Every structure is written in C-alpha cells, then in structure tokens.
Amino acid sequence: EVAAPKEPITINMNVKIEHEIIIKADKDVEELLETRSDLF
C-alpha cells in the first residue's frame, strides 16, 4: 500500500497560485507603464 504524500501537493498549489499572482501583477504594471508613459 502506497500512501500519497499530502504536504508536497499543498506546497505545489501555493507556489502555483503565487506564480499566477506575480504574472497578473507584471501584466498590470506593463499596462500601467504603457498607459501612463509620461510618468517615467
């Protein structure tokens, strides 16, 4: 009988969620820079 480890799966989910949040933040920043290029 092989018991599936629960911890690594949870960690992977958290990493994936954080990664998606970072990607969304990057897109928001890019859009902000494009629309407000006069700021920089």
C-alpha positions in Angstrom: 0.0 0.0 0.0 1.4 3.4 -1.0 0.2 6.5 0.8 0.2 9.6 -1.3 2.0 12.4 0.5 -0.3 15.4 1.1 2.2 18.1 2.0 4.1 18.4 -1.3 0.8 18.7 -3.2 -0.3 21.6 -0.9 3.1 23.4 -1.4 2.9 23.0 -5.2 -0.6 24.5 -5.2 0.6 27.5 -3.1 3.6 28.0 -5.4 1.3 27.9 -8.5 -1.1 30.4 -7.0 1.7 32.8 -6.0 3.2 32.4 -9.5 -0.1 33.3 -11.1 -0.5 36.4 -8.9 3.0 37.5 -9.9 2.2 37.1 -13.6 -1.0 39.2 -13.1 0.9 41.9 -11.2 3.5 42.0 -14.0 0.7 42.5 -16.6 -0.9 45.2 -14.5 2.5 47.1 -14.3 3.1 46.7 -18.0 -0.4 48.2 -18.8 0.2 51.0 -16.3 3.6 51.8 -17.9 2.0 51.8 -21.4 -0.9 54.0 -20.5 1.0 56.3 -18.2 4.3 56.5 -20.0 4.5 60.2 -19.1 5.2 59.3 -15.5 8.6 57.8 -16.4 
